[in-house]
Amino acid sequence: MLAGATDESRAVSAAFQGVAGGLWNGTQRTVHLTVTLRPSYHLWASLGMQRTAADLAGPGGKFVEELWTLRGNYSFTTNMFVDALAQYDASSRQLNANVRFDLIHHPLSNLFLVYNEQRTTRPGAPAPGRSVILKFTRMVAF
């Protein structure tokens, strides 16, 4: 494994990880690259790409997978923020997105509002999945 990263406290940072070697009953070569932008202490965003080429024993054991990831966070205050994650799987041509609003109203007690979306860019694919979830947690001492 080979890995390296620049200073994450900077406005622009990058990270790299490379793996070559065994995977179950075969071999793999994986590269993971990430670039992160931090224009202010309230906002950060990162773009990542992971590509794995594997050769496993058996029929259909040779494959290449590529996953793109976009993450972001905006903090209104130390108790209220929005997180977002979007992933695109190039081989299945599927996009998954998740946006979460988090309000910490007391320590260990939160209000979450989450939106999930799933899309497939293949023709004739099934209908997309979509959900909105509201979750309230409250710490109870006894």
C-alpha positions as CSV (number, residue, x, y, z in Angstrom):
1,M,0.0,0.0,0.0
2,L,1.2,3.5,-0.9
3,A,-0.5,6.5,0.7
4,G,0.1,10.3,1.0
5,A,-1.8,13.4,1.9
6,T,-1.2,17.2,2.1
7,D,-2.1,19.3,5.1
8,E,-5.9,19.0,5.6
9,S,-6.0,22.3,7.5
10,R,-5.2,24.2,4.3
11,A,-7.8,25.7,1.9
12,V,-7.0,23.0,-0.7
13,S,-5.8,19.6,0.2
14,A,-5.4,16.2,-1.5
15,A,-5.0,12.6,-0.5
16,F,-3.8,9.5,-2.5
17,Q,-4.0,5.8,-1.7
18,G,-2.8,3.0,-3.9
19,V,-3.2,-0.7,-3.1
20,A,-1.9,-3.7,-5.1
21,G,-2.0,-7.3,-3.9
22,G,-4.3,-10.1,-2.9
23,L,-8.1,-9.9,-2.9
24,W,-10.0,-13.1,-1.9
25,N,-8.8,-15.7,-4.4
26,G,-7.1,-13.2,-6.9
27,T,-5.5,-9.9,-7.1
28,Q,-6.5,-6.2,-7.1
29,R,-5.1,-2.8,-8.1
30,T,-7.0,0.1,-6.4
31,V,-6.4,3.8,-6.6
32,H,-8.2,6.3,-4.4
33,L,-7.8,10.1,-5.0
34,T,-9.5,12.9,-3.0
35,V,-9.3,16.7,-3.3
36,T,-10.8,18.8,-0.5
37,L,-11.7,22.6,-0.6
38,R,-12.1,24.6,2.6
39,P,-12.9,28.2,1.6
40,S,-14.0,29.0,5.2
41,Y,-14.4,27.4,8.6
42,H,-18.2,27.1,7.8
43,L,-17.9,25.3,4.5
44,W,-15.9,22.3,3.0
45,A,-16.4,20.1,0.0
46,S,-14.5,17.1,-1.4
47,L,-14.4,15.2,-4.6
48,G,-13.1,11.7,-4.7
49,M,-12.5,8.9,-7.2
50,Q,-11.8,5.2,-6.4
51,R,-11.0,2.8,-9.2
52,T,-10.4,-1.0,-8.6
53,A,-9.3,-3.4,-11.2
54,A,-9.5,-7.0,-10.0
55,D,-8.8,-10.4,-11.4
56,L,-10.4,-13.2,-9.4
57,A,-10.5,-17.0,-10.1
58,G,-13.6,-18.3,-11.8
59,P,-15.8,-17.1,-14.6
60,G,-16.4,-13.4,-14.8
61,G,-13.7,-12.8,-12.2
62,K,-12.1,-10.0,-14.1
63,F,-13.7,-6.6,-13.5
64,V,-13.1,-2.8,-13.1
65,E,-15.2,-0.7,-10.8
66,E,-15.1,3.1,-10.5
67,L,-16.9,5.1,-7.8
68,W,-17.1,8.9,-7.7
69,T,-17.9,10.7,-4.4
70,L,-18.8,14.3,-3.7
71,R,-19.2,15.4,-0.1
72,G,-20.0,18.7,1.5
73,N,-20.7,20.3,4.8
74,Y,-22.0,23.7,5.8
75,S,-22.1,24.6,9.5
76,F,-24.5,27.4,10.4
77,T,-23.4,27.2,14.1
78,T,-21.6,24.6,16.2
79,N,-25.1,23.1,16.9
80,M,-26.7,23.3,13.4
81,F,-25.3,22.0,10.1
82,V,-26.0,20.4,6.7
83,D,-24.1,17.4,5.4
84,A,-24.4,16.1,1.8
85,L,-23.1,13.0,0.1
86,A,-23.5,12.0,-3.6
87,Q,-22.0,8.9,-5.1
88,Y,-21.9,7.8,-8.8
89,D,-21.1,4.2,-9.7
90,A,-19.9,4.3,-13.3
91,S,-20.4,0.6,-14.0
92,S,-24.0,0.4,-12.8
93,R,-24.6,4.0,-13.9
94,Q,-26.3,4.7,-10.5
95,L,-26.4,7.9,-8.6
96,N,-27.2,8.0,-4.8
97,A,-27.6,11.3,-2.9
98,N,-28.2,12.0,0.7
99,V,-28.6,15.4,2.4
100,R,-28.9,15.6,6.2
101,F,-29.8,18.6,8.3
102,D,-28.8,18.2,12.0
103,L,-29.8,20.4,14.9
104,I,-28.3,19.5,18.3
105,H,-30.9,20.9,20.7
106,H,-29.2,19.5,23.8
107,P,-26.0,17.4,24.3
108,L,-26.7,13.9,22.8
109,S,-30.1,15.0,21.6
110,N,-30.6,15.8,18.0
111,L,-33.2,16.6,15.3
112,F,-32.4,15.2,11.9
113,L,-34.1,15.8,8.6
114,V,-32.7,13.5,5.9
115,Y,-33.5,13.4,2.1
116,N,-32.3,10.4,0.1
117,E,-32.5,10.1,-3.7
118,Q,-31.4,7.2,-6.0
119,R,-31.3,7.5,-9.8
120,T,-30.2,5.1,-12.5
121,T,-29.1,6.6,-15.8
122,R,-29.6,3.3,-17.7
123,P,-32.5,3.1,-20.2
124,G,-35.3,0.9,-18.9
125,A,-34.1,1.1,-15.3
126,P,-36.5,0.8,-12.4
127,A,-38.1,3.9,-10.9
128,P,-35.8,5.9,-8.7
129,G,-36.0,5.6,-4.9
130,R,-36.7,8.7,-2.8
131,S,-37.3,9.3,0.9
132,V,-37.6,12.0,3.5
133,I,-37.0,11.1,7.1
134,L,-37.5,13.1,10.3
135,K,-35.7,11.7,13.4
136,F,-35.8,13.1,16.9
137,T,-33.5,11.8,19.6
138,R,-33.5,12.8,23.2
139,M,-31.1,11.7,25.9
140,V,-32.9,10.6,29.1
141,A,-31.0,10.4,32.3
142,F,-32.2,8.0,35.0
